[in-house]
Each structure stands twice: as C-alpha cells, then as structure tokens.
Amino acid sequence: MKYIHNAKGLKAEGYESTSGFVVCEGSQAALEAVPPMKAHVRGIFEIREKLISTGVLSSADDSYRFPASTLILFLYTEFAKSGDQDIIAG
C-alpha cells in the first residue's frame, strides 16, 4: 500500500516494506517542524533531525527533499518512541 501525503504545498510518498518504511525519492518535507512535533511525536521529530544532520534530507528552495528512496527501520512500534531507529539511504 502506498501512502501519499499532501500538506502545505508539499508532497511525500512512501510505503511499508518488510524491513520498515520507505520514503520515495523526490518526497518533500517542510523546512521547519511544527512546534508540537517535538513534544507530541518525539520519535518522529528525532528521525527528522537525524535525516537532516546526516544529509539524507537535502535542502531545496522551499523544502527539504529526499534525493533517493530512503528506508527507515523501526526497532520498536509506535513510530520508534524510544528513539531506537536507523536510516538507510539509497
């Protein structure tokens, strides 16, 4: 099943695989995280920060972009609440 998300003029696509969640090449992410993200979905916020700091998300004119499809491995459920996740680009 493919997920398509459109918000704030940005588009992202991804799908679940047997290894984790794959974000498709060309998907976009907002340059700024919404303030509640850090408090309410900490695991997702930490994944976002790791994607940025490792260069997996590259800055474009008005957004971040995934230059390649990226597999995000969750070691625990509920969006890796504990922060235990890994990212494989390419």
PDB file of N, CA, C and O in Angstrom, chain B, residues numbered from 101:
ATOM      1  N   MET B 101       0.842  -1.173   0.000  1.00  0.00           N
ATOM      2  CA  MET B 101       0.000   0.000   0.000  1.00  0.00           C
ATOM      3  C   MET B 101       0.889   1.239   0.000  1.00  0.00           C
ATOM      4  O   MET B 101       1.801   1.350   0.819  1.00  0.00           O
ATOM      5  N   LYS B 102       0.632   2.148  -0.895  1.00  0.00           N
ATOM      6  CA  LYS B 102       1.405   3.381  -1.000  1.00  0.00           C
ATOM      7  C   LYS B 102       0.666   4.502  -0.262  1.00  0.00           C
ATOM      8  O   LYS B 102      -0.549   4.648  -0.388  1.00  0.00           O
ATOM      9  N   TYR B 103       1.421   5.286   0.505  1.00  0.00           N
ATOM     10  CA  TYR B 103       0.871   6.430   1.216  1.00  0.00           C
ATOM     11  C   TYR B 103       1.294   7.690   0.486  1.00  0.00           C
ATOM     12  O   TYR B 103       2.461   7.841   0.122  1.00  0.00           O
ATOM     13  N   ILE B 104       0.350   8.592   0.271  1.00  0.00           N
ATOM     14  CA  ILE B 104       0.625   9.871  -0.363  1.00  0.00           C
ATOM     15  C   ILE B 104       0.130  10.954   0.577  1.00  0.00           C
ATOM     16  O   ILE B 104      -1.022  10.938   1.009  1.00  0.00           O
ATOM     17  N   HIS B 105       1.008  11.895   0.890  1.00  0.00           N
ATOM     18  CA  HIS B 105       0.664  12.965   1.821  1.00  0.00           C
ATOM     19  C   HIS B 105       0.899  14.306   1.148  1.00  0.00           C
ATOM     20  O   HIS B 105       1.998  14.587   0.669  1.00  0.00           O
ATOM     21  N   ASN B 106      -0.128  15.121   1.114  1.00  0.00           N
ATOM     22  CA  ASN B 106      -0.033  16.479   0.571  1.00  0.00           C
ATOM     23  C   ASN B 106      -0.410  17.454   1.675  1.00  0.00           C
ATOM     24  O   ASN B 106      -1.523  17.396   2.198  1.00  0.00           O
ATOM     25  N   ALA B 107       0.498  18.345   2.034  1.00  0.00           N
ATOM     26  CA  ALA B 107       0.207  19.366   3.042  1.00  0.00           C
ATOM     27  C   ALA B 107       1.148  20.543   2.829  1.00  0.00           C
ATOM     28  O   ALA B 107       2.298  20.363   2.430  1.00  0.00           O
ATOM     29  N   LYS B 108       0.661  21.731   3.094  1.00  0.00           N
ATOM     30  CA  LYS B 108       1.471  22.948   2.984  1.00  0.00           C
ATOM     31  C   LYS B 108       2.138  23.077   1.617  1.00  0.00           C
ATOM     32  O   LYS B 108       3.225  23.645   1.513  1.00  0.00           O
ATOM     33  N   GLY B 109       1.506  22.559   0.576  1.00  0.00           N
ATOM     34  CA  GLY B 109       2.084  22.634  -0.758  1.00  0.00           C
ATOM     35  C   GLY B 109       3.207  21.651  -1.010  1.00  0.00           C
ATOM     36  O   GLY B 109       3.877  21.725  -2.040  1.00  0.00           O
ATOM     37  N   LEU B 110       3.421  20.730  -0.083  1.00  0.00           N
ATOM     38  CA  LEU B 110       4.481  19.728  -0.213  1.00  0.00           C
ATOM     39  C   LEU B 110       3.865  18.360  -0.445  1.00  0.00           C
ATOM     40  O   LEU B 110       2.737  18.099  -0.029  1.00  0.00           O
ATOM     41  N   LYS B 111       4.606  17.493  -1.109  1.00  0.00           N
ATOM     42  CA  LYS B 111       4.111  16.151  -1.396  1.00  0.00           C
ATOM     43  C   LYS B 111       5.156  15.123  -0.981  1.00  0.00           C
ATOM     44  O   LYS B 111       6.348  15.286  -1.240  1.00  0.00           O
ATOM     45  N   ALA B 112       4.693  14.075  -0.341  1.00  0.00           N
ATOM     46  CA  ALA B 112       5.574  12.977   0.048  1.00  0.00           C
ATOM     47  C   ALA B 112       4.861  11.659  -0.223  1.00  0.00           C
ATOM     48  O   ALA B 112       3.646  11.549  -0.053  1.00  0.00           O
ATOM     49  N   GLU B 113       5.627  10.671  -0.643  1.00  0.00           N
ATOM     50  CA  GLU B 113       5.094   9.342  -0.893  1.00  0.00           C
ATOM     51  C   GLU B 113       5.962   8.317  -0.193  1.00  0.00           C
ATOM     52  O   GLU B 113       7.171   8.501  -0.050  1.00  0.00           O
ATOM     53  N   GLY B 114       5.337   7.238   0.240  1.00  0.00           N
ATOM     54  CA  GLY B 114       6.079   6.175   0.887  1.00  0.00           C
ATOM     55  C   GLY B 114       5.246   4.914   0.969  1.00  0.00           C
ATOM     56  O   GLY B 114       4.063   4.905   0.627  1.00  0.00           O
ATOM     57  N   TYR B 115       5.876   3.858   1.425  1.00  0.00           N
ATOM     58  CA  TYR B 115       5.170   2.592   1.562  1.00  0.00           C
ATOM     59  C   TYR B 115       5.849   1.737   2.620  1.00  0.00           C
ATOM     60  O   TYR B 115       7.038   1.887   2.901  1.00  0.00           O
ATOM     61  N   GLU B 116       5.068   0.842   3.196  1.00  0.00           N
ATOM     62  CA  GLU B 116       5.606  -0.096   4.168  1.00  0.00           C
ATOM     63  C   GLU B 116       6.242  -1.257   3.439  1.00  0.00           C
ATOM     64  O   GLU B 116       5.704  -1.751   2.448  1.00  0.00           O
ATOM     65  N   SER B 117       7.394  -1.696   3.934  1.00  0.00           N
ATOM     66  CA  SER B 117       8.041  -2.885   3.391  1.00  0.00           C
ATOM     67  C   SER B 117       8.255  -3.851   4.552  1.00  0.00           C
ATOM     68  O   SER B 117       7.968  -3.519   5.702  1.00  0.00           O
ATOM     69  N   THR B 118       8.749  -5.023   4.257  1.00  0.00           N
ATOM     70  CA  THR B 118       9.006  -5.985   5.329  1.00  0.00           C
ATOM     71  C   THR B 118      10.157  -5.537   6.219  1.00  0.00           C
ATOM     72  O   THR B 118      10.330  -6.065   7.317  1.00  0.00           O
ATOM     73  N   SER B 119      10.950  -4.565   5.758  1.00  0.00           N
ATOM     74  CA  SER B 119      12.101  -4.081   6.524  1.00  0.00           C
ATOM     75  C   SER B 119      11.841  -2.785   7.283  1.00  0.00           C
ATOM     76  O   SER B 119      12.626  -2.421   8.158  1.00  0.00           O
ATOM     77  N   GLY B 120      10.767  -2.088   6.970  1.00  0.00           N
ATOM     78  CA  GLY B 120      10.484  -0.810   7.607  1.00  0.00           C
ATOM     79  C   GLY B 120       9.606   0.032   6.711  1.00  0.00           C
ATOM     80  O   GLY B 120       8.771  -0.499   5.978  1.00  0.00           O
ATOM     81  N   PHE B 121       9.785   1.335   6.763  1.00  0.00           N
ATOM     82  CA  PHE B 121       9.010   2.255   5.940  1.00  0.00           C
ATOM     83  C   PHE B 121       9.946   2.926   4.944  1.00  0.00           C
ATOM     84  O   PHE B 121      11.010   3.420   5.319  1.00  0.00           O
ATOM     85  N   VAL B 122       9.551   2.943   3.682  1.00  0.00           N
ATOM     86  CA  VAL B 122      10.355   3.547   2.619  1.00  0.00           C
ATOM     87  C   VAL B 122       9.722   4.871   2.209  1.00  0.00           C
ATOM     88  O   VAL B 122       8.551   4.920   1.833  1.00  0.00           O
ATOM     89  N   VAL B 123      10.510   5.948   2.285  1.00  0.00           N
ATOM     90  CA  VAL B 123      10.089   7.246   1.773  1.00  0.00           C
ATOM     91  C   VAL B 123      10.637   7.334   0.357  1.00  0.00           C
ATOM     92  O   VAL B 123      11.833   7.138   0.138  1.00  0.00           O
ATOM     93  N   CYS B 124       9.776   7.626  -0.599  1.00  0.00           N
ATOM     94  CA  CYS B 124      10.158   7.602  -2.006  1.00  0.00           C
ATOM     95  C   CYS B 124      10.995   8.811  -2.426  1.00  0.00           C
ATOM     96  O   CYS B 124      10.837   9.917  -1.908  1.00  0.00           O
ATOM     97  N   GLU B 125      11.882   8.560  -3.374  1.00  0.00           N
ATOM     98  CA  GLU B 125      12.723   9.603  -3.965  1.00  0.00           C
ATOM     99  C   GLU B 125      11.863  10.785  -4.412  1.00  0.00           C
ATOM    100  O   GLU B 125      10.796  10.602  -4.997  1.00  0.00           O
ATOM    101  N   GLY B 126      12.338  11.996  -4.131  1.00  0.00           N
ATOM    102  CA  GLY B 126      11.618  13.199  -4.526  1.00  0.00           C
ATOM    103  C   GLY B 126      10.608  13.689  -3.505  1.00  0.00           C
ATOM    104  O   GLY B 126      10.068  14.785  -3.651  1.00  0.00           O
ATOM    105  N   SER B 127      10.341  12.893  -2.470  1.00  0.00           N
ATOM    106  CA  SER B 127       9.401  13.328  -1.437  1.00  0.00           C
ATOM    107  C   SER B 127       9.940  14.569  -0.746  1.00  0.00           C
ATOM    108  O   SER B 127      11.151  14.751  -0.619  1.00  0.00           O
ATOM    109  N   GLN B 128       9.025  15.418  -0.303  1.00  0.00           N
ATOM    110  CA  GLN B 128       9.391  16.683   0.317  1.00  0.00           C
ATOM    111  C   GLN B 128       9.052  16.684   1.804  1.00  0.00           C
ATOM    112  O   GLN B 128       8.173  15.952   2.258  1.00  0.00           O
ATOM    113  N   ALA B 129       9.765  17.517   2.546  1.00  0.00           N
ATOM    114  CA  ALA B 129       9.487  17.757   3.960  1.00  0.00           C
ATOM    115  C   ALA B 129       9.619  19.255   4.208  1.00  0.00           C
ATOM    116  O   ALA B 129      10.426  19.924   3.563  1.00  0.00           O
ATOM    117  N   ALA B 130       8.837  19.776   5.131  1.00  0.00           N
ATOM    118  CA  ALA B 130       8.865  21.205   5.455  1.00  0.00           C
ATOM    119  C   ALA B 130      10.225  21.601   6.021  1.00  0.00           C
ATOM    120  O   ALA B 130      10.876  20.813   6.706  1.00  0.00           O
ATOM    121  N   LEU B 131      10.642  22.818   5.729  1.00  0.00           N
ATOM    122  CA  LEU B 131      11.910  23.313   6.255  1.00  0.00           C
ATOM    123  C   LEU B 131      11.872  23.456   7.772  1.00  0.00           C
ATOM    124  O   LEU B 131      12.890  23.253   8.434  1.00  0.00           O
ATOM    125  N   GLU B 132      10.723  23.800   8.330  1.00  0.00           N
ATOM    126  CA  GLU B 132      10.570  23.958   9.774  1.00  0.00           C
ATOM    127  C   GLU B 132       9.562  22.951  10.297  1.00  0.00           C
ATOM    128  O   GLU B 132       8.482  22.788   9.730  1.00  0.00           O
ATOM    129  N   ALA B 133       9.922  22.278  11.379  1.00  0.00           N
ATOM    130  CA  ALA B 133       8.987  21.363  12.036  1.00  0.00           C
ATOM    131  C   ALA B 133       7.950  22.188  12.793  1.00  0.00           C
ATOM    132  O   ALA B 133       8.267  23.251  13.326  1.00  0.00           O
ATOM    133  N   VAL B 134       6.720  21.700  12.840  1.00  0.00           N
ATOM    134  CA  VAL B 134       5.695  22.390  13.615  1.00  0.00           C
ATOM    135  C   VAL B 134       6.035  22.258  15.101  1.00  0.00           C
ATOM    136  O   VAL B 134       6.502  21.203  15.531  1.00  0.00           O
ATOM    137  N   PRO B 135       5.809  23.305  15.889  1.00  0.00           N
ATOM    138  CA  PRO B 135       6.204  23.280  17.304  1.00  0.00           C
ATOM    139  C   PRO B 135       5.725  22.060  18.103  1.00  0.00           C
ATOM    140  O   PRO B 135       6.506  21.536  18.897  1.00  0.00           O
ATOM    141  N   PRO B 136       4.481  21.580  17.938  1.00  0.00           N
ATOM    142  CA  PRO B 136       4.050  20.435  18.749  1.00  0.00           C
ATOM    143  C   PRO B 136       4.759  19.117  18.409  1.00  0.00           C
ATOM    144  O   PRO B 136       4.692  18.162  19.183  1.00  0.00           O
ATOM    145  N   MET B 137       5.429  19.063  17.268  1.00  0.00           N
ATOM    146  CA  MET B 137       6.053  17.806  16.845  1.00  0.00           C
ATOM    147  C   MET B 137       7.051  17.297  17.885  1.00  0.00           C
ATOM    148  O   MET B 137       7.037  16.115  18.228  1.00  0.00           O
ATOM    149  N   LYS B 138       7.907  18.173  18.382  1.00  0.00           N
ATOM    150  CA  LYS B 138       8.935  17.775  19.340  1.00  0.00           C
ATOM    151  C   LYS B 138       8.325  17.217  20.625  1.00  0.00           C
ATOM    152  O   LYS B 138       8.851  16.266  21.203  1.00  0.00           O
ATOM    153  N   ALA B 139       7.227  17.803  21.067  1.00  0.00           N
ATOM    154  CA  ALA B 139       6.600  17.391  22.323  1.00  0.00           C
ATOM    155  C   ALA B 139       5.706  16.166  22.172  1.00  0.00           C
ATOM    156  O   ALA B 139       5.673  15.316  23.062  1.00  0.00           O
ATOM    157  N   HIS B 140       4.988  16.062  21.069  1.00  0.00           N
ATOM    158  CA  HIS B 140       3.951  15.032  20.962  1.00  0.00           C
ATOM    159  C   HIS B 140       4.329  13.811  20.140  1.00  0.00           C
ATOM    160  O   HIS B 140       3.774  12.733  20.353  1.00  0.00           O
ATOM    161  N   VAL B 141       5.239  13.953  19.229  1.00  0.00           N
ATOM    162  CA  VAL B 141       5.713  12.806  18.435  1.00  0.00           C
ATOM    163  C   VAL B 141       7.242  12.847  18.406  1.00  0.00           C
ATOM    164  O   VAL B 141       7.863  12.985  17.353  1.00  0.00           O
ATOM    165  N   ARG B 142       7.809  12.725  19.574  1.00  0.00           N
ATOM    166  CA  ARG B 142       9.255  12.876  19.773  1.00  0.00           C
ATOM    167  C   ARG B 142      10.064  11.954  18.855  1.00  0.00           C
ATOM    168  O   ARG B 142      11.074  12.374  18.289  1.00  0.00           O
ATOM    169  N   GLY B 143       9.626  10.705  18.707  1.00  0.00           N
ATOM    170  CA  GLY B 143      10.364   9.762  17.865  1.00  0.00           C
ATOM    171  C   GLY B 143      10.457  10.230  16.425  1.00  0.00           C
ATOM    172  O   GLY B 143      11.518  10.134  15.808  1.00  0.00           O
ATOM    173  N   ILE B 144       9.359  10.733  15.885  1.00  0.00           N
ATOM    174  CA  ILE B 144       9.348  11.232  14.513  1.00  0.00           C
ATOM    175  C   ILE B 144      10.223  12.479  14.407  1.00  0.00           C
ATOM    176  O   ILE B 144      10.954  12.644  13.430  1.00  0.00           O
ATOM    177  N   PHE B 145      10.151  13.359  15.411  1.00  0.00           N
ATOM    178  CA  PHE B 145      10.992  14.558  15.412  1.00  0.00           C
ATOM    179  C   PHE B 145      12.472  14.172  15.385  1.00  0.00           C
ATOM    180  O   PHE B 145      13.257  14.773  14.651  1.00  0.00           O
ATOM    181  N   GLU B 146      12.853  13.178  16.178  1.00  0.00           N
ATOM    182  CA  GLU B 146      14.253  12.743  16.220  1.00  0.00           C
ATOM    183  C   GLU B 146      14.694  12.125  14.896  1.00  0.00           C
ATOM    184  O   GLU B 146      15.829  12.325  14.463  1.00  0.00           O
ATOM    185  N   ILE B 147      13.803  11.379  14.255  1.00  0.00           N
ATOM    186  CA  ILE B 147      14.123  10.832  12.930  1.00  0.00           C
ATOM    187  C   ILE B 147      14.344  11.978  11.947  1.00  0.00           C
ATOM    188  O   ILE B 147      15.299  11.963  11.171  1.00  0.00           O
ATOM    189  N   ARG B 148      13.466  12.962  11.984  1.00  0.00           N
ATOM    190  CA  ARG B 148      13.602  14.129  11.099  1.00  0.00           C
ATOM    191  C   ARG B 148      14.956  14.810  11.308  1.00  0.00           C
ATOM    192  O   ARG B 148      15.652  15.121  10.341  1.00  0.00           O
ATOM    193  N   GLU B 149      15.327  15.040  12.565  1.00  0.00           N
ATOM    194  CA  GLU B 149      16.600  15.691  12.860  1.00  0.00           C
ATOM    195  C   GLU B 149      17.782  14.856  12.374  1.00  0.00           C
ATOM    196  O   GLU B 149      18.766  15.402  11.874  1.00  0.00           O
ATOM    197  N   LYS B 150      17.690  13.542  12.517  1.00  0.00           N
ATOM    198  CA  LYS B 150      18.770  12.657  12.049  1.00  0.00           C
ATOM    199  C   LYS B 150      18.870  12.687  10.521  1.00  0.00           C
ATOM    200  O   LYS B 150      19.971  12.695   9.970  1.00  0.00           O
ATOM    201  N   LEU B 151      17.732  12.704   9.846  1.00  0.00           N
ATOM    202  CA  LEU B 151      17.726  12.786   8.383  1.00  0.00           C
ATOM    203  C   LEU B 151      18.400  14.072   7.913  1.00  0.00           C
ATOM    204  O   LEU B 151      19.134  14.066   6.924  1.00  0.00           O
ATOM    205  N   ILE B 152      18.152  15.166   8.616  1.00  0.00           N
ATOM    206  CA  ILE B 152      18.751  16.455   8.251  1.00  0.00           C
ATOM    207  C   ILE B 152      20.245  16.465   8.571  1.00  0.00           C
ATOM    208  O   ILE B 152      21.059  16.838   7.726  1.00  0.00           O
ATOM    209  N   SER B 153      20.605  16.054   9.791  1.00  0.00           N
ATOM    210  CA  SER B 153      22.014  16.137  10.209  1.00  0.00           C
ATOM    211  C   SER B 153      22.929  15.203   9.427  1.00  0.00           C
ATOM    212  O   SER B 153      24.115  15.493   9.270  1.00  0.00           O
ATOM    213  N   THR B 154      22.397  14.092   8.937  1.00  0.00           N
ATOM    214  CA  THR B 154      23.220  13.159   8.169  1.00  0.00           C
ATOM    215  C   THR B 154      23.200  13.460   6.669  1.00  0.00           C
ATOM    216  O   THR B 154      23.885  12.797   5.890  1.00  0.00           O
ATOM    217  N   GLY B 155      22.415  14.459   6.269  1.00  0.00           N
ATOM    218  CA  GLY B 155      22.373  14.842   4.863  1.00  0.00           C
ATOM    219  C   GLY B 155      21.461  13.988   4.008  1.00  0.00           C
ATOM    220  O   GLY B 155      21.460  14.124   2.784  1.00  0.00           O
ATOM    221  N   VAL B 156      20.681  13.106   4.628  1.00  0.00           N
ATOM    222  CA  VAL B 156      19.736  12.293   3.859  1.00  0.00           C
ATOM    223  C   VAL B 156      18.663  13.190   3.268  1.00  0.00           C
ATOM    224  O   VAL B 156      18.259  13.000   2.121  1.00  0.00           O
ATOM    225  N   LEU B 157      18.195  14.167   4.040  1.00  0.00           N
ATOM    226  CA  LEU B 157      17.286  15.190   3.523  1.00  0.00           C
ATOM    227  C   LEU B 157      18.145  16.349   3.038  1.00  0.00           C
ATOM    228  O   LEU B 157      18.941  16.900   3.799  1.00  0.00           O
ATOM    229  N   SER B 158      17.985  16.714   1.785  1.00  0.00           N
ATOM    230  CA  SER B 158      18.765  17.831   1.250  1.00  0.00           C
ATOM    231  C   SER B 158      17.872  19.055   1.116  1.00  0.00           C
ATOM    232  O   SER B 158      16.697  18.951   0.763  1.00  0.00           O
ATOM    233  N   SER B 159      18.446  20.204   1.401  1.00  0.00           N
ATOM    234  CA  SER B 159      17.700  21.451   1.348  1.00  0.00           C
ATOM    235  C   SER B 159      17.485  21.866  -0.099  1.00  0.00           C
ATOM    236  O   SER B 159      18.423  21.920  -0.895  1.00  0.00           O
ATOM    237  N   ALA B 160      16.231  22.157  -0.422  1.00  0.00           N
ATOM    238  CA  ALA B 160      15.883  22.670  -1.745  1.00  0.00           C
ATOM    239  C   ALA B 160      15.402  24.109  -1.534  1.00  0.00           C
ATOM    240  O   ALA B 160      15.533  24.638  -0.431  1.00  0.00           O
ATOM    241  N   ASP B 161      14.860  24.738  -2.544  1.00  0.00           N
ATOM    242  CA  ASP B 161      14.427  26.133  -2.429  1.00  0.00           C
ATOM    243  C   ASP B 161      13.438  26.356  -1.291  1.00  0.00           C
ATOM    244  O   ASP B 161      13.645  27.222  -0.441  1.00  0.00           O
ATOM    245  N   ASP B 162      12.384  25.588  -1.281  1.00  0.00           N
ATOM    246  CA  ASP B 162      11.298  25.834  -0.335  1.00  0.00           C
ATOM    247  C   ASP B 162      10.990  24.645   0.566  1.00  0.00           C
ATOM    248  O   ASP B 162       9.976  24.646   1.264  1.00  0.00           O
ATOM    249  N   SER B 163      11.851  23.632   0.558  1.00  0.00           N
ATOM    250  CA  SER B 163      11.595  22.417   1.343  1.00  0.00           C
ATOM    251  C   SER B 163      12.871  21.593   1.435  1.00  0.00           C
ATOM    252  O   SER B 163      13.884  21.900   0.807  1.00  0.00           O
ATOM    253  N   TYR B 164      12.790  20.547   2.231  1.00  0.00           N
ATOM    254  CA  TYR B 164      13.809  19.501   2.182  1.00  0.00           C
ATOM    255  C   TYR B 164      13.300  18.471   1.191  1.00  0.00           C
ATOM    256  O   TYR B 164      12.092  18.332   1.000  1.00  0.00           O
ATOM    257  N   ARG B 165      14.217  17.745   0.558  1.00  0.00           N
ATOM    258  CA  ARG B 165      13.837  16.680  -0.383  1.00  0.00           C
ATOM    259  C   ARG B 165      14.648  15.430  -0.115  1.00  0.00           C
ATOM    260  O   ARG B 165      15.794  15.488   0.331  1.00  0.00           O
ATOM    261  N   PHE B 166      14.024  14.299  -0.400  1.00  0.00           N
ATOM    262  CA  PHE B 166      14.712  13.015  -0.361  1.00  0.00           C
ATOM    263  C   PHE B 166      15.287  12.790  -1.755  1.00  0.00           C
ATOM    264  O   PHE B 166      14.526  12.509  -2.681  1.00  0.00           O
ATOM    265  N   PRO B 167      16.613  12.904  -1.940  1.00  0.00           N
ATOM    266  CA  PRO B 167      17.200  12.719  -3.265  1.00  0.00           C
ATOM    267  C   PRO B 167      17.189  11.262  -3.713  1.00  0.00           C
ATOM    268  O   PRO B 167      17.378  10.974  -4.895  1.00  0.00           O
ATOM    269  N   ALA B 168      16.970  10.342  -2.774  1.00  0.00           N
ATOM    270  CA  ALA B 168      16.885   8.912  -3.094  1.00  0.00           C
ATOM    271  C   ALA B 168      15.834   8.288  -2.179  1.00  0.00           C
ATOM    272  O   ALA B 168      15.554   8.816  -1.103  1.00  0.00           O
ATOM    273  N   SER B 169      15.266   7.190  -2.594  1.00  0.00           N
ATOM    274  CA  SER B 169      14.345   6.474  -1.713  1.00  0.00           C
ATOM    275  C   SER B 169      15.097   6.079  -0.456  1.00  0.00           C
ATOM    276  O   SER B 169      16.256   5.671  -0.522  1.00  0.00           O
ATOM    277  N   THR B 170      14.441   6.198   0.685  1.00  0.00           N
ATOM    278  CA  THR B 170      15.100   6.002   1.978  1.00  0.00           C
ATOM    279  C   THR B 170      14.301   5.047   2.843  1.00  0.00           C
ATOM    280  O   THR B 170      13.104   5.237   3.062  1.00  0.00           O
ATOM    281  N   LEU B 171      14.974   4.024   3.329  1.00  0.00           N
ATOM    282  CA  LEU B 171      14.356   3.048   4.216  1.00  0.00           C
ATOM    283  C   LEU B 171      14.583   3.475   5.658  1.00  0.00           C
ATOM    284  O   LEU B 171      15.720   3.703   6.072  1.00  0.00           O
ATOM    285  N   ILE B 172      13.510   3.582   6.414  1.00  0.00           N
ATOM    286  CA  ILE B 172      13.601   3.913   7.828  1.00  0.00           C
ATOM    287  C   ILE B 172      13.211   2.658   8.606  1.00  0.00           C
ATOM    288  O   ILE B 172      12.090   2.164   8.493  1.00  0.00           O
ATOM    289  N   LEU B 173      14.148   2.161   9.388  1.00  0.00           N
ATOM    290  CA  LEU B 173      13.922   0.951  10.171  1.00  0.00           C
ATOM    291  C   LEU B 173      13.461   1.326  11.566  1.00  0.00           C
ATOM    292  O   LEU B 173      14.114   2.122  12.240  1.00  0.00           O
ATOM    293  N   PHE B 174      12.355   0.768  12.005  1.00  0.00           N
ATOM    294  CA  PHE B 174      11.870   0.995  13.358  1.00  0.00           C
ATOM    295  C   PHE B 174      12.124  -0.266  14.167  1.00  0.00           C
ATOM    296  O   PHE B 174      11.658  -1.346  13.804  1.00  0.00           O
ATOM    297  N   LEU B 175      12.856  -0.131  15.253  1.00  0.00           N
ATOM    298  CA  LEU B 175      13.133  -1.274  16.107  1.00  0.00           C
ATOM    299  C   LEU B 175      12.002  -1.521  17.092  1.00  0.00           C
ATOM    300  O   LEU B 175      11.868  -2.625  17.619  1.00  0.00           O
ATOM    301  N   TYR B 176      11.200  -0.518  17.342  1.00  0.00           N
ATOM    302  CA  TYR B 176      10.041  -0.635  18.214  1.00  0.00           C
ATOM    303  C   TYR B 176       8.849  -0.004  17.511  1.00  0.00           C
ATOM    304  O   TYR B 176       9.021   0.778  16.576  1.00  0.00           O
ATOM    305  N   THR B 177       7.669  -0.330  17.944  1.00  0.00           N
ATOM    306  CA  THR B 177       6.467   0.217  17.321  1.00  0.00           C
ATOM    307  C   THR B 177       6.208   1.635  17.812  1.00  0.00           C
ATOM    308  O   THR B 177       7.031   2.236  18.502  1.00  0.00           O
ATOM    309  N   GLU B 178       5.057   2.145  17.440  1.00  0.00           N
ATOM    310  CA  GLU B 178       4.640   3.496  17.798  1.00  0.00           C
ATOM    311  C   GLU B 178       5.664   4.530  17.371  1.00  0.00           C
ATOM    312  O   GLU B 178       6.066   5.387  18.159  1.00  0.00           O
ATOM    313  N   PHE B 179       6.086   4.441  16.099  1.00  0.00           N
ATOM    314  CA  PHE B 179       6.989   5.411  15.497  1.00  0.00           C
ATOM    315  C   PHE B 179       8.297   5.554  16.263  1.00  0.00           C
ATOM    316  O   PHE B 179       8.810   6.660  16.432  1.00  0.00           O
ATOM    317  N   ALA B 180       8.825   4.441  16.719  1.00  0.00           N
ATOM    318  CA  ALA B 180      10.135   4.441  17.381  1.00  0.00           C
ATOM    319  C   ALA B 180      10.173   5.439  18.530  1.00  0.00           C
ATOM    320  O   ALA B 180      11.093   6.249  18.644  1.00  0.00           O
ATOM    321  N   LYS B 181       9.166   5.364  19.366  1.00  0.00           N
ATOM    322  CA  LYS B 181       9.033   6.272  20.506  1.00  0.00           C
ATOM    323  C   LYS B 181      10.311   6.382  21.322  1.00  0.00           C
ATOM    324  O   LYS B 181      10.664   7.459  21.804  1.00  0.00           O
ATOM    325  N   SER B 182      10.991   5.272  21.468  1.00  0.00           N
ATOM    326  CA  SER B 182      12.196   5.264  22.300  1.00  0.00           C
ATOM    327  C   SER B 182      13.386   5.902  21.593  1.00  0.00           C
ATOM    328  O   SER B 182      14.436   6.092  22.205  1.00  0.00           O
ATOM    329  N   GLY B 183      13.236   6.234  20.316  1.00  0.00           N
ATOM    330  CA  GLY B 183      14.356   6.809  19.586  1.00  0.00           C
ATOM    331  C   GLY B 183      15.253   5.765  18.958  1.00  0.00           C
ATOM    332  O   GLY B 183      16.262   6.119  18.349  1.00  0.00           O
ATOM    333  N   ASP B 184      14.922   4.490  19.084  1.00  0.00           N
ATOM    334  CA  ASP B 184      15.741   3.422  18.513  1.00  0.00           C
ATOM    335  C   ASP B 184      15.318   3.188  17.067  1.00  0.00           C
ATOM    336  O   ASP B 184      14.389   2.427  16.798  1.00  0.00           O
ATOM    337  N   GLN B 185      15.997   3.837  16.156  1.00  0.00           N
ATOM    338  CA  GLN B 185      15.699   3.679  14.743  1.00  0.00           C
ATOM    339  C   GLN B 185      16.989   3.822  13.951  1.00  0.00           C
ATOM    340  O   GLN B 185      17.996   4.313  14.461  1.00  0.00           O
ATOM    341  N   ASP B 186      16.946   3.400  12.737  1.00  0.00           N
ATOM    342  CA  ASP B 186      18.091   3.570  11.860  1.00  0.00           C
ATOM    343  C   ASP B 186      17.567   3.983  10.503  1.00  0.00           C
ATOM    344  O   ASP B 186      16.407   3.735  10.171  1.00  0.00           O
ATOM    345  N   ILE B 187      18.420   4.612   9.723  1.00  0.00           N
ATOM    346  CA  ILE B 187      18.034   5.136   8.409  1.00  0.00           C
ATOM    347  C   ILE B 187      19.028   4.613   7.391  1.00  0.00           C
ATOM    348  O   ILE B 187      20.240   4.676   7.599  1.00  0.00           O
ATOM    349  N   ILE B 188      18.515   4.103   6.303  1.00  0.00           N
ATOM    350  CA  ILE B 188      19.359   3.629   5.210  1.00  0.00           C
ATOM    351  C   ILE B 188      18.951   4.388   3.969  1.00  0.00           C
ATOM    352  O   ILE B 188      17.811   4.275   3.518  1.00  0.00           O
ATOM    353  N   ALA B 189      19.862   5.155   3.414  1.00  0.00           N
ATOM    354  CA  ALA B 189      19.548   5.953   2.222  1.00  0.00           C
ATOM    355  C   ALA B 189      20.004   5.203   0.983  1.00  0.00           C
ATOM    356  O   ALA B 189      20.957   4.424   0.996  1.00  0.00           O
ATOM    357  N   GLY B 190      19.263   5.483  -0.099  1.00  0.00           N
ATOM    358  CA  GLY B 190      19.697   4.948  -1.372  1.00  0.00           C
ATOM    359  C   GLY B 190      19.019   3.755  -1.805  1.00  0.00           C
ATOM    360  O   GLY B 190      19.321   3.228  -2.876  1.00  0.00           O
TER     361      GLY B 190
END
